[in-house]
């Protein structure tokens, strides 16, 4: 029984509210599948700046936006939790990487961070995309940052560690996203050399007023 059949079976057996929610979620997943099949996606670029140099981004985060059949963006929160361990997630990672690498090749002054899942490391299509692109344009490596969330790293830490050891000598940087969003370990920072740490918003909210957040964020940064 595939994911769609399981969802529909759960909808048939649940309460009317469960049925409505399940069918709504399934409709969103169907739209995401269609968007992938027809490559109805776009990239958004979020600048990452230093406090004293707001007009000169250090790099941009490349964010994949999935569109429905009317061209509207499907909010990621509606589908990401449902696909994190599925083939759809790997396919989205491939699209994000492919489009981002094309941008790096077209714009020599551009640096991008690209989100990925630790599970994509073992996904052959994703690895082939990266390998072939860097063979054609090895200069893109030094302008590429691969961004993996802390929860994803914690699932497959040894795989991520080996992957980083393989690619960092080529110039690729790695960012640890959402640090502190779950069960956090300083051992993660000790065992793996991340070039960028993106601290979870819970540690930075109102940091100009919150002395505890100042201490915690400061310790992480140090």
C-alpha positions as CSV (number, residue, x, y, z in Angstrom):
1,X,0.0,0.0,0.0
2,X,1.6,3.3,-1.1
3,X,1.3,6.7,0.8
4,X,-1.8,7.8,-1.1
5,X,-3.6,4.5,-0.4
6,X,-2.7,4.6,3.2
7,X,-4.0,8.2,3.5
8,X,-7.2,7.4,1.8
9,X,-7.7,4.3,3.9
10,X,-7.1,6.3,7.1
11,X,-9.6,8.9,5.9
12,X,-12.3,6.2,5.3
13,X,-11.8,4.9,8.8
14,X,-11.5,8.2,10.7
15,X,-14.0,10.8,12.0
16,X,-15.5,13.3,9.6
17,X,-12.8,15.9,10.7
18,X,-10.0,13.3,10.3
19,X,-11.3,12.6,6.8
20,X,-11.4,16.3,5.8
21,X,-7.9,16.9,7.1
22,X,-6.4,13.8,5.5
23,X,-8.0,14.5,2.1
24,X,-6.9,18.1,2.3
25,X,-3.3,17.0,3.0
26,X,-3.5,14.4,0.2
27,X,-4.6,17.1,-2.2
28,X,-1.6,19.2,-1.3
29,X,0.7,16.3,-1.8
30,X,-0.8,15.6,-5.2
31,X,-0.2,19.2,-6.1
32,X,3.5,18.9,-5.0
33,X,3.9,15.7,-7.1
34,X,2.4,17.5,-10.1
35,X,4.7,20.5,-9.5
36,X,7.7,18.3,-9.5
37,X,6.7,16.4,-12.6
38,X,6.3,19.6,-14.5
39,X,9.1,21.5,-12.7
40,X,6.6,24.2,-11.6
41,X,9.0,25.6,-9.0
42,X,11.0,28.8,-8.6
43,X,13.9,29.9,-6.5
44,X,13.7,32.7,-3.9
45,X,16.9,34.2,-2.6
46,X,17.2,35.4,1.0
47,X,20.3,37.6,1.7
48,X,22.4,36.7,4.7
49,X,24.1,39.9,5.9
50,X,26.5,41.0,8.7
51,X,25.0,43.6,11.1
52,X,27.5,46.3,10.0
53,X,27.2,45.6,6.3
54,X,23.5,45.3,5.6
55,X,23.8,46.3,1.9
56,X,26.5,43.7,1.1
57,X,25.2,40.1,1.6
58,X,27.8,37.5,2.6
59,X,25.7,35.0,0.6
60,X,22.1,34.2,-0.3
61,X,20.1,31.3,0.9
62,X,18.5,29.6,-2.1
63,X,14.9,28.6,-1.2
64,X,12.8,26.4,-3.5
65,X,9.2,27.5,-3.9
66,X,6.6,25.0,-5.1
67,X,3.7,26.3,-7.2
68,X,0.2,25.0,-7.7
69,X,-1.5,24.9,-11.1
70,X,-2.5,28.6,-10.8
71,X,1.1,29.7,-10.1
72,X,0.6,30.4,-6.4
73,X,3.2,29.2,-3.9
74,X,2.1,26.2,-1.8
75,X,3.3,27.0,1.7
76,X,6.0,24.5,2.7
77,X,4.5,24.0,6.1
78,X,1.5,22.3,4.4
79,X,3.6,19.5,2.9
80,X,7.1,19.3,4.3
81,X,6.2,17.4,7.5
82,X,4.5,14.8,5.4
83,X,7.3,14.1,2.9
84,X,10.5,14.4,5.0
85,X,11.2,10.6,4.7
86,X,9.7,10.1,1.2
87,X,10.9,10.1,-2.4
88,X,9.2,13.4,-2.9
89,X,11.6,15.1,-0.5
90,X,14.6,13.7,-2.3
91,X,13.2,14.9,-5.6
92,X,12.7,18.4,-4.2
93,X,16.3,18.4,-3.0
94,X,17.4,17.5,-6.5
95,X,15.4,20.4,-8.0
96,X,16.8,22.9,-5.5
97,X,20.4,21.7,-6.1
98,X,20.0,21.7,-9.9
99,X,18.5,25.2,-10.1
100,X,21.0,26.6,-7.6
101,X,24.0,25.2,-9.4
102,X,22.7,26.7,-12.7
103,X,22.5,30.1,-11.0
104,X,26.1,29.7,-9.6
105,X,27.3,28.8,-13.1
106,X,25.5,31.8,-14.6
107,X,26.6,34.4,-12.0
108,X,30.3,34.1,-11.0
109,X,29.9,36.6,-8.2
110,X,27.1,34.7,-6.5
111,X,27.4,32.5,-3.4
112,X,24.4,30.3,-2.4
113,X,23.5,28.1,0.4
114,X,21.2,25.2,-0.6
115,X,19.0,23.2,1.8
116,X,19.3,19.4,1.7
117,X,18.4,16.4,3.9
118,X,21.1,14.1,5.2
119,X,19.2,11.3,3.5
120,X,19.9,12.9,0.1
121,X,23.6,12.0,0.6
122,X,22.7,8.4,-0.3
123,X,20.3,9.4,-3.1
124,X,22.2,8.7,-6.3
125,X,20.4,11.2,-8.5
126,X,21.3,14.0,-6.1
127,X,24.9,12.9,-5.9
128,X,25.2,12.6,-9.6
129,X,23.8,16.2,-10.1
130,X,26.4,17.6,-7.7
131,X,29.3,15.6,-9.1
132,X,28.6,16.3,-12.7
133,X,28.0,20.0,-12.1
134,X,31.3,20.4,-10.3
135,X,33.2,18.5,-13.0
136,X,31.9,21.1,-15.5
137,X,32.4,24.1,-13.3
138,X,34.7,23.3,-10.4
139,X,34.8,27.0,-9.5
140,X,31.2,26.8,-8.2
141,X,32.4,24.6,-5.3
142,X,33.9,27.6,-3.4
143,X,30.6,29.5,-3.8
144,X,28.3,26.6,-2.6
145,X,27.2,26.0,0.9
146,X,25.2,22.9,1.7
147,X,22.8,23.4,4.5
148,X,21.5,20.6,6.7
149,X,19.2,20.9,9.7
150,X,20.3,19.7,13.1
151,X,17.5,17.1,13.3
152,X,18.5,15.7,9.9
153,X,22.2,15.5,11.0
154,X,21.2,13.7,14.2
155,X,19.5,11.0,12.2
156,X,22.7,10.1,10.2
157,X,25.7,11.7,11.9
158,X,28.4,9.4,10.6
159,X,27.1,9.7,7.0
160,X,27.1,13.5,7.2
161,X,30.6,13.5,8.8
162,X,32.0,11.4,6.0
163,X,30.3,13.5,3.3
164,X,31.7,16.7,4.8
165,X,35.2,15.2,4.9
166,X,34.9,14.3,1.2
167,X,33.6,17.7,-0.1
168,X,35.1,20.3,2.2
169,X,38.6,19.9,0.6
170,X,37.0,20.8,-2.7
171,X,35.9,24.1,-1.3
172,X,32.3,23.4,-0.5
173,X,31.1,24.8,2.9
174,X,28.6,23.3,5.2
175,X,25.9,25.0,7.3
176,X,24.2,23.5,10.3
177,X,20.6,24.8,10.3
178,X,18.1,25.1,13.2
179,X,20.8,24.5,15.8
180,X,19.0,24.2,19.1
181,X,15.6,23.4,17.7
182,X,15.6,19.9,19.2
183,X,17.8,17.9,21.6
184,X,21.0,19.8,21.1
185,X,24.5,18.5,21.7
186,X,27.7,20.5,21.8
187,X,29.3,17.2,20.8
188,X,27.9,17.8,17.4
189,X,29.9,20.9,17.0
190,X,33.0,19.2,18.5
191,X,32.9,16.2,16.1
192,X,31.9,18.0,12.9
193,X,33.5,21.1,11.5
194,X,30.6,23.2,10.2
195,X,31.5,26.5,8.5
196,X,28.2,28.1,9.4
197,X,26.0,27.6,12.4
198,X,22.4,29.0,12.1
199,X,21.1,29.3,15.6
200,X,17.4,28.5,16.2
201,X,15.2,31.5,16.7
202,X,14.4,30.5,20.2
203,X,17.9,31.6,21.2
204,X,17.9,34.9,19.4
205,X,14.4,36.3,19.9
206,X,14.6,39.7,21.6
207,X,18.3,39.0,22.2
208,X,18.9,42.7,22.8
209,X,16.7,42.4,25.9
210,X,17.0,38.7,27.0
211,X,20.1,38.2,29.0
212,X,19.8,34.4,29.0
213,X,19.6,34.3,25.2
214,X,22.6,36.6,25.1
215,X,24.7,34.1,27.2
216,X,23.5,31.0,25.2
217,X,23.8,32.5,21.7
218,X,27.2,34.0,22.7
219,X,28.4,30.6,23.9
220,X,27.4,28.9,20.7
221,X,29.0,31.7,18.6
222,X,32.2,31.5,20.7
